[in-house]
């Protein structure tokens, strides 16, 4: 019981770091698209949005909480490049600016007049205030547990629970009809849509924040750090599962009341108004703002910590300021632009991150042989690279003909078989060398 109480705040902190704007926006859209295919859809989304991030937390925790140390098993150059790409993707290039843009478009804009919404000034003012708060909370990462785990997360859970409970007790309608690919491929499509949460990438870097927080609390024993981190991962996974199931259920049962909107932000905003009237907008704004702040704080802290290791002459505080200011500027391009450029990059790097995570979990089976890592990741990257290119709107005929024969290619999972084959070949080579 003592262990549970002492580390519950750490679990709350991790949950709040994971739960960002995308985690709230995407499930309602999936729900409307899936409709009566709710069950296979939510299972697919929970795998990439909950299951894989939990495995990522466990994998990195068992290796000191440092992704770069794990990636070094393949090659130091790969480690530096891949880790930097992951941090920048969930940091100042995509995820952090997205939190500022979503805060404005869903948390602030609905309360403005149409003329004000058409101006760049409200977005700029909102982003300045938002990133000012984020920077303040990020400047002392050792207090993340107290500030987020004990204060912001309970408030965040309360406002989400208000929406979810009302939707379950008094549903807005019956499950709608599935749309598009969700008619036949609800599972695989929802699995891929889970990439947009970026939770697998985040799970590979949040471990170091937990280790730092535990060290600040005087917990230096490696075994206890791993045990606490895994416990925190389970708490975060349970919280995320509750949120995703609730929000996708809201989307799936909302069509009768609000129609088919096809945009997660619009769906949850309209649903909040149906469920709570004018007060619903206030609840939704509170959820979005709290979720965005907590996620942005964690990502700024993680990025500043990582790049301070790469550039020791730069202080943590200076890097936190740089990332906050850069994210402030990027966020003013708007949410639609940010989402449009994010998915192609994720289609490329997400499969690589998933395969790396599984290899780390089971690397004792092949003695951590670099050849197994290398061949599995190269095979994965050759397929996922084209997935990213195609998602960006470009097609290469000979490349398409080559990868389209792979099983599950149409479901954007064509990388799975090459990864397994690459791992198997690497394992055989390793055994022959032994």
Secondary structure as UniProt FT lines:
FT   HELIX           2..18
FT   HELIX           21..34
FT   HELIX           35..37
FT   HELIX           38..46
FT   HELIX           47..51
FT   HELIX           52..61
FT   TURN            62..65
FT   HELIX           67..71
FT   TURN            72..74
FT   HELIX           76..89
FT   TURN            90..94
FT   HELIX           95..102
FT   HELIX           103..108
FT   HELIX           109..111
FT   HELIX           114..117
FT   HELIX           121..138
FT   HELIX           141..143
FT   HELIX           145..152
FT   HELIX           153..169
FT   TURN            180..181
FT   HELIX           182..193
FT   HELIX           194..197
FT   HELIX           199..216
FT   TURN            217..218
FT   HELIX           222..252
FT   HELIX           255..258
FT   HELIX           264..276
FT   HELIX           278..310
FT   TURN            312..313
FT   HELIX           316..331
FT   TURN            332..333
FT   HELIX           335..361
FT   HELIX           363..366
FT   TURN            367..368
FT   HELIX           370..391
FT   TURN            392..393
FT   HELIX           397..403
FT   TURN            404..405
FT   TURN            407..408
FT   HELIX           409..411
FT   HELIX           415..433
//
